[in-house]
Amino acid sequence: MKLSVIVPTHNRPQSLGRTLAALSAQTIDRDAFEVIVVDDGSTTENRAAGEAITAEHGFTCIAQQQSGLAAARNAGAERATGRVLYFLDDDVVPQPDAVDELLQWHERTDKPVAVLGSLPFPEEIRRNPFIWYLDHCGHYEPFRHPEKYPGGKPLPPMNGNSSIDREAFFELGKYDEQFRQYGAEDNELGIRVMAAGIEALYNERVVGHHYHLKGFGDYCRDQEKAGESIIRLYHKYPMIKGHKNIDVMIAPFSELPLRKKIRRLIMQATLALPAVLWVPRAFIQLFGHCYGMRRLLAPAYLWVSHYHYAVGMRRGLEQP
C-alpha cells in the first residue's frame, strides 16, 4: 500500500459522506491507497450512520471515545499500512487528482517530506460575506499570505489537507494528544517537522475544498478555544510569539511594530469594555447576508473574532 488516507470525524455523517464520495472518485488506482475513518466519540446514531457510509465505499472505520483531533489522527496512523499518511478532515473534499498529485510529490525524493495542500472554499458557498472574509484573509491557508508572518515564513500547519511519510511521523512522536480541544495541534507537529529538518512543501495543486459550514458565532467560539490552545503551544515553543500574535498580549509595548501597537490598544480597550462590540455585532446582524457589503463587513468580523481569540489567550495565560 502506497498511501493511507486518515479521516477523523465527529457527529458529521453528511459531511463525511461527501468526503468519502470524493475519495472513491480519485483518478489514481484504488489499490494504491486505503481510507481509514476514525470516529471520535460520535453519538450512537451518528456513529452508525458514519459506519454505514464508510462500508458503502468499501473503506475501514474504527471508533474511539472522544479524545480530540490529535488522538483520532494518531489512531488512524497506527492502523495505517501506507508509506505515506494523508490527513484529511471530514469537511474537506479532495479534487479527483488530489491523492495522485500528493503521492507524486512524495515519490520525487528518497528523503521524508511533508506536503501541505490548499484549502479553498467551494464555489457554492463562497457567496457569503463571512466566507469571503475567511478566504480573503487566508485564515486556513497561511502559505497564501506569507508576508503576514515573521520572516515571511508561516509555521507549516499539519492540518486537514496534509501528508507526511509514515516512518517520519512515528519518529517525530505523532500528534501531541495533550491538544484535546480546537486548535494548535497542527502547528505543534509542524514545528517538530521543521526542527527535524524535514522539508514542508506547499502544493496548491493538492486541492481539498473546505466545506466550512459553521456560522460566525461558532467560529468565534472556536477562536476562543484556539487562543487558549495557542498559549499551550507558546509555553512549549516560545519562539512562536510573533507568528501567532501572542506578542500583542504580552510583549512590552515599545517593542511592538506600529500595527501591533494599534491592535494592542484596540484589544485592551475591548477586553476592558466588551459592550462596545454591540456596534460590529449589530452591523454583522444587519448586513451579514448581503454579499455586496463584504468589504465593509470585514473589519467587523476581524474585530469581533480577534476579541474572542484574545479572550482565549488571556484565559490560557491565567492558567498555571
Buried (B, 14 or more C-beta within 10 A) or exposed (E): EBBBBBBBBBBBBEBBBBBBEBBEEBEBEEEBBBBBBBBBBBEEEBBEBBBEBBEEBEBBBBBBEEBBBBBBBBBBBEBBEBBBBBBBBBBBBBBBBBBBBBBBBBEEEEEBBBBBBBBBBEEEBEEBBBBBBBBEBBBBBBBBBEEEBEEEEBBBBBBBBBBBBBEBBBEBEBBBBBBBBBBBBBBBBBBBBBEEEBEBBBBEEBBBBBBBEEEBEEBBBBBBBBBBBBBBBBEBBEEBBBBBBBBBBEBEEEEBEEEBBEBBEBBBEBEEEEEBBEEBBEBBEEBBEEBEBBEEBBEBBBBBBBBBBBBBBBBBBEEE
